[in-house]
Amino acid sequence: MDKKKLAINGGPKAITIDPRKAADLLRWPRYEPAVIDRCADLIRKGDITYNQDLVFQLGDGFAKYLGAEYCLPVSRGTDALFIAYNILGVGPGTEVICPTYTFWATAMPAANLGAKIVFAEADPKTFNMDPADVCKKITPKTKLIIPMHSWGIPCEMDEINEIARERGIKVVEDASHAHGSTYKGKKIGTLSDIAAFSIQNSKLLPAGEGGLFVTNTLEYFEDACAWTDYFLIQRGFAGERWRKYERTGLGWNLRISALNAAIGIEMLKVLDRNNAIINRNCVRFNAALEKTGYFRVPHPAPGVTRVYYENIVYYDFKATGVPPVKLMEALRAEGCDVNATRYPLLHQQPYFVERGSDPNGLPVTDELLNHLMQVPKFPAENDDIIDQYIAAFNKVLGVLVK
């Protein structure tokens, strides 16, 4: 059998690892045995819902990890953003600037509070919001800038913070992809007024479901406590100004469960180890992609380190003459797990178009999205699967590119 013949045309697959083993090697999250033990113990005790000690153990641990003053675990990363936007005065008559290439949770809490969402272009080199375009979008109504660190790549925070500081605008980091990324010696999540992390099951710090509200400002932390849980008001964590609401709270119950907090505590212990494995594997695989001459990988600037929530690469189909769909079909036939990037552009979605967003108004990001491809982040310590993926890409490109 001709080994160079593509599998889609009846040739042998380049990925020869048993499919079940390959799926296991690419599986995420990879929970530690300690997670199973900790959860089983809580279930046996019937203590899976409310345990404030566990909540603060997770919050204090993550704050220490980041080098931040305060961290409050909450029910979801979306809720951490919702709380932040409430605290900083987002509402009718205000505007917030955020990227269009992001998950809906970056924008929708602010939209639901009545703010106008102003979308910024992405920088094709980093996939993050372009500070130059942010500057163009500011008006007297701008209340917040919301940088989102796409796929674990830090935004240009010095430029964004300078733009905000000169105009008296607050900055909220959507850091849901960036657990462990650093910017000029500081952890992502410590470079703004407030940061929000998701610890949902797919994240680099997976806890099943949950979020982390991070700030260096005591007043914001106290406000977050008041928004999250009226027990925190009763126990004094929200400060005296919220004490009168200790029987009602502010009408929300946004606390994390004890079970999710316990999972987060255990997975925080191995966050850096897991990131190191994924980073090493992605760097090796992505270098092979770049060597083909048809892929570009976003490389952080000097003094900036990234992590890989997902491994998204830029495919130059104009150079190959092979459309992304055709390339991905051939790669999947070889046994590869590859997909188009999974975030549609928000400014083109009906919710925002119906409210005045121009679906053709961000041509740079629109063009960028056509080139992005999701490849594995290889979370397991196994070189064979990386070697076989490299061989599969080289095989497919060698045949399809004329």
C-alpha positions as CSV (number, residue, x, y, z in Angstrom):
1,M,0.0,0.0,0.0
2,D,1.3,3.4,-0.9
3,K,2.0,5.1,2.4
4,K,1.9,8.5,0.8
5,K,-1.7,8.0,-0.4
6,L,-4.1,10.1,1.7
7,A,-6.4,8.2,3.9
8,I,-9.3,10.2,2.5
9,N,-8.5,8.5,-0.8
10,G,-8.1,5.0,0.6
11,G,-4.5,5.2,1.9
12,P,-3.3,4.2,5.4
13,K,-3.9,6.6,8.3
14,A,-0.9,8.6,9.6
15,I,-2.3,8.3,13.1
16,T,-1.7,4.7,14.0
17,I,-2.3,4.9,17.8
18,D,-5.5,3.1,18.8
19,P,-8.3,5.7,18.6
20,R,-9.3,5.1,22.2
21,K,-5.8,5.6,23.4
22,A,-5.4,8.7,21.2
23,A,-8.7,10.1,22.6
24,D,-7.4,9.5,26.1
25,L,-4.1,11.3,25.4
26,L,-5.9,14.3,24.1
27,R,-8.5,14.3,26.9
28,W,-9.0,17.3,29.1
29,P,-9.4,17.8,32.0
30,R,-7.1,15.2,33.5
31,Y,-8.2,15.1,37.1
32,E,-5.9,14.1,39.9
33,P,-6.7,11.1,42.1
34,A,-6.8,13.6,45.0
35,V,-9.8,15.2,43.3
36,I,-11.7,11.9,43.4
37,D,-10.8,11.3,47.0
38,R,-11.7,14.9,48.1
39,C,-15.1,14.8,46.3
40,A,-15.9,11.3,47.6
41,D,-15.2,12.5,51.2
42,L,-17.5,15.5,50.8
43,I,-20.3,13.4,49.3
44,R,-20.0,10.9,52.2
45,K,-20.3,13.8,54.6
46,G,-23.2,15.3,52.7
47,D,-21.1,18.5,52.5
48,I,-21.3,19.4,48.8
49,T,-23.2,22.6,48.7
50,Y,-22.1,25.3,51.2
51,N,-18.7,25.3,52.9
52,Q,-17.3,28.7,53.4
53,D,-14.0,27.4,54.6
54,L,-13.4,25.7,51.3
55,V,-14.5,28.7,49.4
56,F,-11.9,30.9,51.1
57,Q,-9.3,28.2,51.0
58,L,-9.6,28.3,47.2
59,G,-9.8,32.1,47.0
60,D,-6.8,32.6,49.3
61,G,-4.8,30.0,47.4
62,F,-5.4,31.5,44.0
63,A,-4.8,35.1,45.3
64,K,-1.4,33.9,46.6
65,Y,-0.7,32.1,43.3
66,L,-1.3,35.3,41.4
67,G,0.2,37.7,43.8
68,A,-3.1,39.5,44.2
69,E,-4.7,40.9,47.3
70,Y,-8.1,39.3,47.1
71,C,-9.9,36.5,45.3
72,L,-13.5,35.5,45.8
73,P,-14.7,32.2,44.2
74,V,-18.2,32.5,42.6
75,S,-20.6,30.4,40.7
76,R,-19.2,31.0,37.2
77,G,-16.7,33.1,35.3
78,T,-19.7,34.8,33.7
79,D,-20.9,35.8,37.1
80,A,-17.5,37.1,38.1
81,L,-17.8,39.5,35.1
82,F,-21.4,40.3,35.9
83,I,-20.3,41.3,39.5
84,A,-17.4,43.3,38.2
85,Y,-19.5,45.3,35.7
86,N,-22.1,46.0,38.4
87,I,-19.5,47.2,40.9
88,L,-17.9,49.5,38.3
89,G,-21.2,51.2,37.3
90,V,-22.0,49.6,33.9
91,G,-25.6,50.3,33.0
92,P,-27.9,52.3,30.6
93,G,-26.1,55.3,29.0
94,T,-22.6,53.7,29.4
95,E,-20.4,51.9,26.8
96,V,-17.9,49.1,27.3
97,I,-15.2,48.2,24.7
98,C,-14.4,44.5,24.3
99,P,-13.1,42.2,21.5
100,T,-15.5,40.7,19.0
101,Y,-13.4,37.5,18.9
102,T,-14.4,36.1,22.3
103,F,-16.9,33.9,24.1
104,W,-20.3,35.6,24.6
105,A,-19.8,35.9,28.3
106,T,-17.3,38.8,27.9
107,A,-20.0,41.0,26.5
108,M,-23.4,39.7,27.4
109,P,-23.4,40.6,31.2
110,A,-22.7,44.2,30.3
111,A,-25.3,44.1,27.5
112,N,-27.9,42.8,30.0
113,L,-27.1,45.6,32.4
114,G,-28.1,48.0,29.6
115,A,-24.7,49.1,28.3
116,K,-23.8,49.6,24.7
117,I,-21.2,47.1,23.6
118,V,-18.5,48.6,21.4
119,F,-16.4,46.0,19.6
120,A,-12.7,46.4,18.8
121,E,-10.6,44.8,16.1
122,A,-8.2,42.0,16.8
123,D,-4.5,42.2,16.2
124,P,-3.7,39.4,13.7
125,K,-0.3,38.8,15.3
126,T,-1.7,38.1,18.8
127,F,-5.5,37.4,18.1
128,N,-6.2,39.9,21.0
129,M,-7.9,43.2,20.9
130,D,-5.9,45.9,19.1
131,P,-5.1,48.8,21.5
132,A,-4.9,51.2,18.5
133,D,-8.5,50.4,17.6
134,V,-9.6,50.6,21.2
135,C,-8.3,54.1,21.3
136,K,-10.5,55.0,18.2
137,K,-13.6,53.6,19.9
138,I,-13.5,55.6,23.1
139,T,-16.3,58.2,23.6
140,P,-17.3,60.3,26.7
141,K,-19.7,57.4,27.5
142,T,-17.0,54.7,27.7
143,K,-17.1,53.2,31.2
144,L,-14.9,50.1,30.8
145,I,-12.3,48.4,28.6
146,I,-12.4,44.6,28.7
147,P,-9.3,42.9,27.4
148,M,-9.7,39.2,26.9
149,H,-6.5,37.2,26.9
150,S,-7.4,34.9,23.9
151,W,-6.3,31.3,24.3
152,G,-3.8,32.2,27.1
153,I,-2.0,34.9,25.1
154,P,-1.7,38.1,27.2
155,C,-3.1,41.3,25.8
156,E,-0.8,44.4,25.5
157,M,-1.7,45.6,29.0
158,D,0.7,48.5,29.3
159,E,-1.0,50.2,26.3
160,I,-4.5,49.4,27.4
161,N,-3.9,50.6,30.9
162,E,-2.3,53.8,29.7
163,I,-5.3,54.5,27.4
164,A,-7.7,53.9,30.3
165,R,-5.7,55.8,32.9
166,E,-5.5,58.9,30.7
167,R,-9.2,59.0,30.3
168,G,-10.4,57.8,33.7
169,I,-11.7,54.5,32.4
170,K,-11.7,51.3,34.4
171,V,-10.2,48.0,33.1
172,V,-11.6,44.5,33.7
173,E,-9.5,41.6,32.5
174,D,-11.4,38.6,31.1
175,A,-8.7,36.1,32.1
176,S,-10.7,33.0,31.6
177,H,-8.1,31.5,29.2
178,A,-5.0,32.7,31.0
179,H,-4.4,30.8,34.3
180,G,-0.7,31.1,34.7
181,S,0.2,33.5,31.9
182,T,2.5,36.4,32.8
183,Y,3.1,39.9,31.6
184,K,6.4,41.6,32.4
185,G,6.9,39.7,35.6
186,K,3.3,39.8,36.8
187,K,0.6,37.2,36.6
188,I,-2.4,37.9,34.3
189,G,-5.3,38.8,36.6
190,T,-3.3,41.4,38.6
191,L,-3.0,44.1,35.9
192,S,-6.4,45.7,36.1
193,D,-9.0,47.0,38.4
194,I,-10.7,43.6,38.5
195,A,-10.1,40.3,36.8
196,A,-12.5,37.4,36.1
197,F,-11.4,33.8,35.6
198,S,-13.6,30.8,34.7
199,I,-12.8,27.5,36.3
200,Q,-15.3,25.6,34.2
201,N,-14.4,22.1,33.2
202,S,-12.5,22.9,30.0
203,K,-10.3,25.6,31.6
204,L,-6.7,25.2,32.6
205,L,-7.8,25.3,36.2
206,P,-10.8,23.0,35.9
207,A,-13.2,22.7,38.8
208,G,-16.3,21.5,37.0
209,E,-18.0,24.8,37.2
210,G,-17.1,28.1,38.9
211,G,-15.4,31.5,38.6
212,L,-12.8,33.6,40.4
213,F,-13.2,37.3,41.0
214,V,-9.8,38.9,41.6
215,T,-8.9,42.4,42.7
216,N,-6.3,44.4,44.6
217,T,-8.9,46.8,45.9
218,L,-10.6,46.0,49.3
219,E,-13.7,48.0,48.4
220,Y,-14.2,46.0,45.2
221,F,-13.7,42.7,47.1
222,E,-16.3,43.8,49.8
223,D,-18.7,44.8,47.1
224,A,-18.2,41.4,45.4
225,C,-19.0,39.6,48.7
226,A,-22.2,41.6,49.0
227,W,-23.3,40.6,45.4
228,T,-22.4,37.0,45.9
229,D,-23.8,35.7,49.2
230,Y,-25.8,37.4,52.0
231,F,-24.0,35.1,54.5
232,L,-20.8,37.0,53.6
233,I,-22.6,40.3,54.6
234,Q,-23.7,38.7,57.9
235,R,-20.2,37.6,58.6
236,G,-18.6,41.0,57.9
237,F,-16.7,40.2,54.7
238,A,-18.7,42.8,52.8
239,G,-17.8,45.7,55.2
240,E,-20.2,47.9,57.2
241,R,-21.7,49.7,54.3
242,W,-23.6,46.6,53.2
243,R,-24.6,45.4,56.7
244,K,-28.2,46.7,56.4
245,Y,-28.7,44.1,53.6
246,E,-27.6,41.1,55.7
247,R,-31.1,39.5,55.5
248,T,-31.7,39.9,51.8
249,G,-28.3,40.4,50.1
250,L,-28.7,42.1,46.8
251,G,-31.0,39.5,45.4
252,W,-28.4,37.2,43.9
253,N,-26.9,33.8,45.0
254,L,-23.7,33.6,43.0
255,R,-21.6,31.4,45.4
256,I,-19.6,28.5,44.3
257,S,-20.5,25.0,45.6
258,A,-18.3,23.3,48.1
259,L,-17.7,20.4,45.6
260,N,-16.4,22.8,42.9
261,A,-14.3,24.7,45.4
262,A,-12.7,21.4,46.6
263,I,-11.9,20.4,43.0
264,G,-10.4,23.8,42.4
265,I,-8.2,23.5,45.5
266,E,-6.7,20.2,44.3
267,M,-6.2,21.3,40.7
268,L,-4.5,24.5,41.7
269,K,-1.8,22.4,43.2
270,V,-0.9,21.0,39.8
271,L,-1.7,24.0,37.6
272,D,1.9,24.9,36.9
273,R,2.9,21.3,36.2
274,N,0.0,20.8,33.8
275,N,0.8,24.1,32.0
276,A,4.4,23.1,31.7
277,I,3.5,19.8,30.0
278,I,1.0,21.5,27.6
279,N,3.4,24.4,26.8
280,R,6.3,22.0,26.0
281,N,4.1,19.9,23.7
282,C,2.5,22.8,22.0
283,V,5.8,24.6,21.3
284,R,7.2,21.4,19.8
285,F,4.2,20.7,17.6
286,N,3.7,24.3,16.6
287,A,7.4,24.6,15.6
288,A,6.9,21.8,13.1
289,L,3.8,23.5,11.7
290,E,5.7,26.7,11.2
291,K,8.5,24.8,9.5
292,T,6.0,23.9,6.7
293,G,5.8,27.6,5.9
294,Y,2.0,27.5,5.8
295,F,1.2,28.1,9.5
296,R,1.8,31.0,11.9
297,V,1.7,30.8,15.6
298,P,1.2,33.8,17.9
299,H,4.4,34.4,19.8
300,P,4.3,36.6,23.0
301,A,6.5,39.7,23.1
302,P,9.7,39.7,25.2
303,G,8.9,39.5,28.9
304,V,5.5,37.9,28.2
305,T,4.7,34.2,28.7
306,R,1.6,32.4,27.5
307,V,-0.4,29.3,28.4
308,Y,-2.6,27.2,26.1
309,Y,-6.2,27.1,27.0
310,E,-6.5,26.0,23.4
311,N,-4.0,25.7,20.6
312,I,-5.2,28.0,17.8
313,V,-2.9,28.6,14.8
314,Y,-3.1,30.7,11.7
315,Y,-3.3,28.7,8.4
316,D,-2.3,30.6,5.2
317,F,-4.6,28.9,2.7
318,K,-3.9,31.6,0.2
319,A,-0.3,30.4,0.1
320,T,-1.3,26.7,-0.2
321,G,-4.3,27.1,-2.5
322,V,-6.1,24.5,-0.2
323,P,-9.2,25.7,1.5
324,P,-9.3,25.2,5.3
325,V,-12.4,22.8,5.0
326,K,-10.5,20.6,2.5
327,L,-7.4,20.5,4.6
328,M,-9.3,19.6,7.7
329,E,-11.3,16.9,6.0
330,A,-8.0,15.3,4.8
331,L,-6.4,15.6,8.3
332,R,-9.5,14.1,10.0
333,A,-9.3,11.1,7.7
334,E,-5.7,10.6,8.8
335,G,-7.0,10.5,12.4
336,C,-6.3,14.1,13.5
337,D,-8.6,16.1,15.8
338,V,-8.7,19.5,14.0
339,N,-11.5,22.1,13.8
340,A,-12.2,25.6,12.8
341,T,-11.8,28.1,15.7
342,R,-15.0,27.9,17.8
343,Y,-15.9,31.5,18.5
344,P,-18.1,33.3,16.0
345,L,-17.6,37.0,15.9
346,L,-20.0,38.7,18.4
347,H,-20.5,41.9,16.3
348,Q,-22.1,39.7,13.6
349,Q,-24.6,37.9,16.0
350,P,-28.3,38.8,15.8
351,Y,-28.4,40.1,19.3
352,F,-26.0,42.8,18.5
353,V,-26.9,43.4,14.9
354,E,-30.5,44.0,16.0
355,R,-29.1,46.7,18.4
356,G,-27.1,48.6,15.8
357,S,-23.8,46.6,15.4
358,D,-22.4,46.7,11.8
359,P,-21.7,43.1,10.8
360,N,-19.1,44.4,8.3
361,G,-17.5,46.9,10.6
362,L,-14.5,44.9,11.7
363,P,-12.9,43.6,8.5
364,V,-9.5,42.8,10.0
365,T,-11.0,40.4,12.5
366,D,-13.4,39.0,10.0
367,E,-10.5,38.1,7.7
368,L,-8.5,36.7,10.6
369,L,-11.2,34.3,11.6
370,N,-11.1,32.7,8.1
371,H,-7.6,31.6,8.8
372,L,-7.7,30.2,12.3
373,M,-7.6,26.5,13.0
374,Q,-7.8,24.6,16.3
375,V,-5.3,21.8,16.8
376,P,-4.7,19.7,19.9
377,K,-2.9,21.2,23.0
378,F,-1.5,17.7,23.8
379,P,-2.0,17.6,27.6
380,A,-0.4,14.3,28.2
381,E,3.3,13.4,28.4
382,N,3.5,11.3,25.2
383,D,5.8,12.1,22.3
384,D,4.4,9.4,19.9
385,I,1.1,11.2,19.3
386,I,2.8,14.5,18.6
387,D,5.2,12.8,16.2
388,Q,2.2,11.2,14.4
389,Y,0.4,14.4,14.1
390,I,3.4,16.1,12.6
391,A,3.7,13.3,10.1
392,A,0.0,13.6,9.3
393,F,0.2,17.3,8.6
394,N,3.4,16.8,6.5
395,K,1.8,14.0,4.5
396,V,-1.4,15.9,3.8
397,L,0.3,19.1,2.9
398,G,2.8,17.2,0.7
399,V,0.0,15.8,-1.4
400,L,-2.5,18.7,-1.5
401,V,-0.1,21.6,-2.0
402,K,1.0,21.7,-5.6
